[in-house]
Amino acid sequence: MPDLRTTLTELITGLAMVGHDTVDEALAARPAAMVSVSPELWVRLDAAHAGGAHRDDVDAAWANGRAFLAARDGLRGRRPLTVEWKGSQRAPGDEVAPIDLRIDHVYLVSCKYLSRIVVNASPARLFDRLLQGAHGARSADWYEEVAPDEHHQLYDVVRTGLADPTLPRRVDELSPAERKALGRRLREGWPAGAGEAYEVMTDAVARATAARWRDTIGGRAGQEAMLWRMLRIGSAPYFVLGAGRDGPIRRRILTPWDWRQRYRLRSLTIEAQAGGQARVGWAAEIDDRVTGADRQVCGHVEIRWSHGRLAAPPEAKVYLDTPHDDVPGYEPLV
């Protein structure tokens, strides 16, 4: 089950499309069109709404759902027969679009409330497989893959600082249980000298990762495909409804076919960046064929441990730094 805030925003977005005038009225009606909501989940939604802790999120989600119900690109005032919620289930295949709601088996909606993360993957899936294929199992430790000397040096400093003879001599000898226990011990911070060793390692990881990613992507065709996958542009059109730092997000996402008719990619630049995590920046320069304007979309990837320092192999989170409203291919909902 997703966290309460995610569950609430996604389901209220869908509930608003059913056509009731207020959130309270819709929750009381428990419309049959919300086919994925169990009796237990209705009770949870009622309690969360009554508590008032997520009032702003509920208001934003309700406004987005109502906008989609009225939109020409959306339901055009026609109340849907079915609103399906994906919930926590993982897609069985290679899912390009992060779909949360499916309306009448046709309209696909992604809900994005105050999040700039567009992809969360294993580093090997992003940098080696270029987001192709299903998620699958997490790969081996990326730090060990691209910066083994710096990775081992960091662990040596940690092991010495903790003065724990029970820890294995090498970081790649840690069992999953030992890694979790070590992560818990490091929650309060690094032992003496480890912070500097960590900075050296993250710098080496960022530089090696950027070079490897550039080589794997290759030329213009590979750059274009990589950009589309990071922006979650796929063969089926869908909608993003949510909230950003500056207001509501209501966008229609183009397909590659549509994108090429409107835009042309000039370049995709990938460079290591400074930062607390191992960080790789990406920036695309794009021609707008309709307006003649030069466009840019940029973001970054953070490679970091998912459950605390040294607690598990790292993951790669792709962030979109350009506001959704300014991304080529993210068209306004009208």
C-alpha positions in Angstrom: 0.0 0.0 0.0 1.4 3.5 -0.9 1.8 6.0 1.9 -1.4 7.8 3.1 -0.7 11.0 1.3 0.0 9.3 -2.0 -3.1 7.1 -1.6 -5.3 10.1 -0.7 -4.1 12.4 -3.6 -4.4 9.7 -6.2 -7.9 8.5 -5.2 -9.3 12.0 -4.6 -8.1 12.9 -8.1 -10.0 10.0 -9.6 -13.0 10.5 -7.3 -13.4 14.1 -8.4 -14.0 12.9 -12.0 -17.1 11.0 -11.0 -19.1 14.2 -10.9 -20.1 14.9 -7.3 -20.1 18.6 -6.2 -17.9 18.2 -3.1 -15.4 15.8 -1.5 -17.7 15.1 1.4 -20.6 14.2 -1.0 -18.4 12.0 -3.1 -16.9 10.1 -0.1 -20.4 9.6 1.4 -21.7 8.3 -1.9 -18.9 5.8 -2.4 -19.6 5.7 -6.1 -19.5 2.3 -7.8 -17.4 3.8 -10.6 -14.4 3.7 -8.2 -14.0 0.0 -8.9 -10.6 -0.4 -7.1 -11.7 1.0 -3.7 -12.5 -1.7 -1.1 -14.8 -1.0 1.9 -11.7 -0.9 4.1 -10.0 1.7 1.9 -13.2 3.9 1.9 -13.0 3.9 5.7 -9.3 4.9 5.5 -10.1 7.7 3.1 -13.0 9.0 5.3 -10.7 9.1 8.4 -7.8 10.8 6.5 -10.1 13.5 5.1 -11.9 14.0 8.4 -8.6 14.4 10.2 -7.7 17.5 8.1 -4.0 16.9 8.0 -3.9 16.7 4.2 -6.5 19.4 3.4 -4.3 21.2 0.9 -3.4 18.0 -0.9 -7.1 17.0 -1.0 -8.1 20.4 -2.4 -5.5 20.3 -5.1 -6.4 16.7 -6.1 -10.1 17.5 -6.2 -9.5 20.6 -8.4 -7.4 18.5 -10.8 -10.0 15.8 -11.1 -12.7 18.3 -11.7 -10.5 20.0 -14.3 -10.0 16.7 -16.1 -13.7 16.0 -16.1 -14.4 19.3 -17.8 -11.4 19.4 -20.2 -11.7 19.1 -23.9 -8.7 16.9 -23.9 -10.2 14.9 -21.1 -13.7 13.7 -20.3 -15.5 16.7 -21.8 -18.1 16.7 -19.0 -19.0 13.0 -19.4 -19.0 11.1 -16.1 -16.8 7.9 -16.4 -18.2 4.4 -15.8 -15.0 3.1 -14.3 -12.0 4.7 -12.4 -9.3 2.1 -11.8 -6.5 2.8 -9.3 -3.2 1.0 -9.7 -2.2 1.3 -6.0 1.0 -0.5 -5.0 1.0 -3.2 -7.7 4.0 -3.3 -10.0 3.5 -3.4 -13.7 4.1 -6.9 -15.1 5.9 -5.6 -18.2 8.0 -2.7 -19.4 6.1 0.3 -18.2 7.2 3.6 -19.7 4.5 5.8 -18.2 4.0 5.9 -14.4 0.2 5.4 -14.5 -1.8 5.7 -11.3 -5.4 5.9 -12.7 -7.1 4.4 -15.7 -10.5 6.0 -16.7 -13.0 3.9 -18.7 -10.1 1.6 -19.9 -8.9 4.5 -22.1 -7.6 7.6 -20.3 -4.3 7.0 -18.5 -3.4 9.4 -15.6 -0.2 9.9 -13.6 -0.5 11.7 -10.3 2.5 13.8 -9.4 2.1 15.9 -6.2 5.1 17.9 -5.1 7.6 15.4 -6.5 10.4 16.1 -9.0 11.5 12.4 -9.3 10.5 11.0 -12.6 12.4 7.6 -12.5 13.7 5.5 -9.6 15.8 2.6 -10.9 18.9 0.6 -10.2 22.0 2.3 -11.6 22.6 -0.6 -14.0 19.1 -0.3 -15.5 19.6 3.4 -16.0 23.2 3.7 -17.1 23.8 0.4 -18.8 20.4 -0.8 -20.0 19.2 2.8 -20.6 15.8 2.1 -18.9 15.0 -0.7 -21.4 13.2 -3.8 -20.3 11.3 -4.5 -17.1 12.7 -3.5 -13.7 13.8 -6.9 -12.6 16.0 -7.5 -9.6 18.4 -4.9 -8.2 21.9 -5.2 -9.7 25.2 -5.5 -7.9 26.7 -2.5 -5.9 27.2 0.3 -8.4 29.9 2.0 -6.2 31.9 -1.3 -6.3 31.3 -1.4 -10.1 32.6 2.1 -11.0 34.8 3.2 -8.1 36.0 0.1 -6.2 39.2 1.6 -4.8 37.4 4.7 -3.3 34.5 2.4 -2.1 36.9 0.1 -0.2 38.8 3.1 1.2 35.6 4.5 2.6 34.7 1.2 4.2 38.2 0.9 5.7 37.9 4.3 7.3 34.5 3.4 8.7 35.6 0.1 10.0 38.6 1.6 11.7 36.6 4.4 13.2 34.0 2.0 14.6 36.8 -0.2 16.0 34.5 -3.2 15.5 36.5 -6.5 14.9 33.4 -8.4 14.0 32.9 -6.4 10.8 34.3 -8.2 7.6 37.6 -6.9 6.3 36.1 -5.9 2.9 33.0 -4.1 2.1 32.0 -6.7 -0.6 32.0 -9.4 2.2 29.2 -7.7 4.1 26.0 -9.8 4.3 22.7 -8.1 3.7 22.0 -8.4 7.5 25.4 -6.9 8.3 24.8 -4.0 5.9 21.4 -3.2 7.5 23.0 -3.3 11.0 25.8 -1.1 9.8 23.4 1.4 8.3 21.6 1.7 11.6 24.9 2.4 13.4 25.7 5.2 10.9 22.4 7.0 11.1 23.9 9.6 13.5 26.8 10.3 11.2 30.1 9.2 9.9 33.1 8.3 12.2 36.1 10.6 12.0 37.6 10.9 8.5 34.8 9.0 6.8 33.0 12.1 5.6 36.1 13.1 3.5 36.5 9.6 2.2 32.8 9.6 1.2 33.3 12.9 -0.8 36.2 11.4 -2.6 34.1 8.3 -3.5 31.1 10.2 -4.7 33.2 12.4 -6.9 34.8 9.3 -8.5 31.4 7.7 -8.9 29.9 10.7 -10.6 32.8 11.1 -13.1 32.9 7.4 -14.0 29.2 7.1 -14.2 28.9 10.2 -16.5 31.6 8.8 -18.9 30.0 5.4 -19.0 26.5 6.7 -19.5 27.6 8.9 -22.4 29.4 6.0 -24.1 26.4 3.7 -23.7 23.9 6.2 -25.1 26.0 7.0 -28.2 24.9 9.4 -30.9 21.8 11.4 -31.6 19.3 8.5 -32.0 20.4 7.1 -28.6 20.2 10.5 -27.0 16.7 11.1 -28.2 15.5 7.7 -27.0 17.2 8.3 -23.6 15.5 11.7 -23.2 12.1 10.2 -24.0 12.6 7.4 -21.4 13.7 9.9 -18.7 10.7 12.1 -19.5 8.4 9.1 -19.5 7.4 9.7 -23.1 6.1 6.4 -24.6 3.9 5.0 -27.4 0.6 5.8 -25.6 -0.5 9.4 -24.7 -1.4 10.0 -21.1 -2.0 12.9 -18.6 -0.1 14.2 -15.6 -2.3 15.7 -12.9 -0.7 17.1 -9.7 0.9 20.0 -8.0 4.3 21.7 -8.2 6.0 24.4 -6.4 4.2 27.1 -8.4 0.7 25.7 -8.6 -1.3 22.9 -10.3 0.2 20.5 -12.9 -2.2 19.6 -15.7 -0.4 18.3 -18.7 -1.0 16.0 -21.7 2.1 14.0 -22.5 2.9 13.5 -26.2 4.1 10.3 -27.8 7.4 10.1 -29.7 5.5 10.4 -32.9 3.9 13.6 -31.8 7.1 14.9 -30.3 9.1 14.6 -33.5 6.5 16.5 -35.4 6.8 19.4 -33.0 10.4 19.3 -31.7 14.0 18.3 -32.8 16.7 17.3 -30.3 20.0 19.1 -30.9 22.0 17.6 -28.1 21.8 15.7 -24.8 24.7 16.7 -22.5 25.7 14.6 -19.5 28.2 15.8 -17.0 29.3 14.9 -13.4 28.1 17.5 -10.9 29.2 18.4 -7.4 26.8 17.6 -4.6 26.3 15.7 -1.4 25.5 12.6 -3.3 27.1 11.1 -6.4 25.4 13.3 -8.9 25.2 13.4 -12.7 23.5 16.2 -14.5 21.7 16.0 -17.9 20.5 18.8 -20.2 18.8 18.6 -23.6 18.9 21.4 -26.2 15.7 21.3 -28.4 14.4 23.2 -31.4 10.7 24.0 -31.4 9.6 23.6 -35.0 6.3 25.6 -34.5 7.6 28.7 -32.7 11.2 28.6 -33.8 12.3 29.0 -30.2 15.3 27.3 -28.6 14.1 25.1 -25.7 15.9 23.3 -22.9 15.0 20.7 -20.4 17.4 19.6 -17.7 17.6 17.5 -14.6 20.0 15.3 -12.6 20.5 11.8 -11.3 21.4 11.1 -7.7 23.1 7.8 -7.0 22.6 7.0 -3.3 22.0 4.3 -0.7 18.3 3.6 -0.5 18.2 2.7 3.2 21.1 4.7 4.8 24.9 4.7 4.7 26.3 1.4 3.4 23.0 -0.3 4.3 22.2 -1.6 0.8 23.4 -1.2 -2.8 22.7 2.2 -4.2 19.8 3.3 -6.4 19.5 6.0 -9.1 16.8 8.7 -8.8 16.2 10.8 -11.9 15.1 14.4 -11.1 13.4 16.8 -13.4 14.7 20.3 -12.6 12.8 22.0 -15.4 9.2 22.9 -14.3 6.6 20.6 -15.9 5.0 23.5 -17.7 8.2 24.2 -19.5 9.1 20.7 -20.7 8.8 20.2 -24.5 6.3 17.4 -25.0 4.3 18.2 -21.8 1.4 20.1 -23.4 -1.2 22.0 -21.4 -4.5 20.3 -20.6 -7.3 22.2 -22.4 
